Amino acid sequence: MKDDEKGSEKYRAPALTKGLDILELLASSEQGLTQVEIAKQLGRTTSEIFRMLVVLRQRGYAELGSDERYRITMRLFEVANRHPMLKRLTAIAGPAMQTLANTINQCIHLTILNMDKLLVIAQVDGPDVSLVTTRLGAQLPLANSPSTTILAAYMNDEELASLFSMIAAETGDGQAGDQILAELPEVAKQGFCQGPSRILAGVTTLSAPIFDYRGNAVAAVTVPFVHRLGGRETMPVDEARAHLVAVCRDLSRRMGAGAKIDDIYGTD
């Protein structure tokens, strides 16, 4: 047995493990689960699960509906946003994103890489009634997302290897990351990602990075740009992309990127 495996056995915390297993299971269920279903899927007894569910409800991490199904709440999301970097990022990005959404008349969402998914930590709507919106708190797959591409463009080799390994596990295809890899040099050079949506017709996806004080791309601001008919577009897609890049550049400066951001976007 390896040393890290020995350490894992030595410092076991069964109660904590059960609680985390329940939270992770509930997070993957849109409709919620009954106590019996939770116990069955986790290979536990209903009495074990019941005590954990009582505590999770008391602490606000789970709720029990009238249909006797347990669902995860937004409590974990709230706790995560107490992290200094996330708290500052969402605080400064929210107003800027809303102004941008109003200007370009499109919906916008802010994502970070969270384990093996993209997590939407902020979302705003434009003024139009015809929108393509992404739910706040949603966990998006890594494959087929411009947010993945824009974040990958500024990763080192070790980070890229880890990312592509996660994409392969997600899709079951070892070559699923090849298209992203081919796009990275151009994306890194121009400082944005733009192209037809790989999911929706009539939508161009725009994405640009936000950098922190170390010059790392820590988040992506993404616009699913809807091409409206009948002369209802506020502006051409390329003009909207220019606005997006300008906002992300300003947000990066406010996150402490400073002069490092000029290496990506050039000097004014």
N, C-alpha and C positions, 0 to 999 in steps of 0.2 A: 504493500500500500504506500502511495506517495505521501510526503510530509503534509501537503495541503489537505489530502483526504483524511489523514489522521487527525489533523487539527479540526476538520469539520465534524468528525465523530466526537471529539473531546468536548467541543463547545456547542452541543446541540441545545436547541430551545424549542421543544415540541409545541408548546402553546402558541408561541410566536409564529412558528411554521404553519400551524393550522389556520391562524388568523390571516396570514398573508396569502395562503392558498385560496381561502374563501374570497378575499378581495380580488385576486387575480381572476378567479373564475367568474365572479359577478361582473367584472369589468368587460368580459368578453361576451356577455349575454345581453342582448338588446331587450328581450321580453322579461328578463328576471327568471329566477329559479325558486322552486319550493324547497323546503328544508330537506325533504326526502331526495329530491333531485341533486341537491348540493352534496349530501352525504354519499349518494351512489357514485357521482362523478369523481369524488375525492377519495373514495374507498374508505370512508369513515362511518362510524355509527351515528345515528340521528341524535343520540344524547350528547355525543362529543360536539357535534355541529351546533346543537341548540344553545349550549352555553356560550360558544363563541359568537353566535349571532346576536344573543342578548347584549353582550358587551359592545359589539360593533354598532348595534342600534343605539345603545346608550351614549356612545361617543360620537354618533352622527355620521358614521361611515357607511351605514346601510339602512335601508328603510323597508318596512313590510307593508305591501299594498293590500287593498281589500280583497284581492284575488289570491291572497296567501302566498304571493311571490315576493322574494327578497330582491332588491335592486340596489346597486351602488349609488351613492350620492355624489355631489361635487366636493365633498369634504377633502378628499385627497388632492384635488386640483387646487383648492384654497390653500392647503398646507404647502404644496409645492411652490405656490406663488409667493410664499414668505421668503424664499431663497433670494438673497440680495441682488444677484444678477437678473433673475427673472422679474423680481419686483421692479427694479429700475427699468428694465427693458419694456415691460408692459405699460409702465407709468408714462414713459416718454413716447412710446410708439402709438398708443391709443389715439390721442388727439391728432397726431400727424397723419395717421391712417384714415381717420374720419374726414379730415380736410381733403386728403387725396381722393377718397371715395366720392366726395361731393363734386370735386373738380372734374374727374374723369367719368363719373356716373357709372361706377362699377363696384362690385363687392371686392373686399380685400381680406386676406387672412395671413396671420403671422405664425410660422411653425418653427419648432426646434426638433433636433434629433433626440429622441427619448428611447433608450434601449434599442429595440429593433423596429420602431415605428416613428412616424412623424407625428408630433403632438401639436394641435392647434391651440395656442395660448392666447390669441386675440383674434377678433373678427369684427368687421364693420360692414354695413350695407350702404350702397349708393342710394340716391333719391328715386331712381326709377322703380317701377312696379315689376318689371321683367328682370329677374335676377338669377344668377347662379351663385348660391351661397354655401359655405362650409361651416358646419356646426362647431361652436366653441367647445373645446375639450375633446373633439374627435381625434381618434388615432388613425392616421392614414397609412396605407401600405407604402413601402419604399419604392417599389417598382412603378414605373409610369408616372412619376411625379416630378414636375420641374423643380420643386423645392429640394428634392434629393439631389438633382443635378447641380443646382447652384451651390449647395453646401459641399458636395463632393469635389467641386472645382478647386477648392482651396484646402483640401485635405492632404496630409503627407502619405507616403506609400503604405505605412502601417495602418493608418486610419482607413485608407481606401480598401485594403485587403479585408479588413473587418467588415466594412460596409458591404462589399460585394459578396462576402460570405453570408451575411444576413439576407441579402436579396435572393441569393441562390436557395437558401433555406425557405424563404417566404414563397417563392414561385415553384420550387422543385426543378429549376432549370439552372444549370451551372453557367450558361451563357447569357442569362437574363440581364446581366450588368454590362454586356458588351456595347450596347447602343449608348448607354450613359458614358462609358469610358471613352468612346470615340468622340463625344461632344465636348469633353472637358477642356482640351486646349483652347478651343475657340471661345467657350463660355468664360474661362478664366481671363482670357485676353480682353474681352469686351465688357466684362463686369455685369452681365445679365444673361438670362435664358429666355428665349422667345421662340414659340413655335405652335403649330396646331395642337389642340388638346388630343391626348391619346385616348380620351374617354368620351368626350362630347363633341358632336358636330356643331359647327358654327361658333366655336369658341377658340380663341387664341390665348394660350397661357403665357403670362409674363411673370418673371421672378427675379429678384435681386437680393443680394446678401446684406446683412448687418454685421459689422465687425466689432470686436471688443478691443480693449486697450492693448492686448497682445497681438492684435492683427489677425485673430482667428475669426472665421465666419461662424457666428454663434446662432444665427437665425436667418430665416428667409421670409421676405414679404412677397406674397404671390397674388396675382390678379387673374382670375378666369374672365378674360375680356370677351363679353358677349357682343357679337356683331348684329346690331338691331336693324330691322328693315324700315323702309318708309322715311328715311332721313332723320331717324331718331337718335343717331349716334352723336354724342357730345363732341367727340374729336376722333381723328384717325388713331389706329392702334399704336403706330410708331411714336406719335406725340404723347400718348398715355404712358408708353414705356419710358420716355424721357422724363416725365414727371415722377414716375416710380423710382428711377435711378437717382434722381435728385433728392428725393425724400430719404432713400436708404443711405445715401452719402451723408446727409445731415444727421440722421440718427446714429450712424457709425461715429461721427465726430463727437456726438453727445455721449456715446458709450465709452469714449476715451481713446478711439483709434488714432486721432490726431493726424500727424503727418503720414502715418502708415497708409491711410486711405488714398493718398495721392499716388501711391505705387499701383493702385488698382484703376482709379479713375483719371489719373493725371492731375495736373495743377490747373486751377482756374485761369 
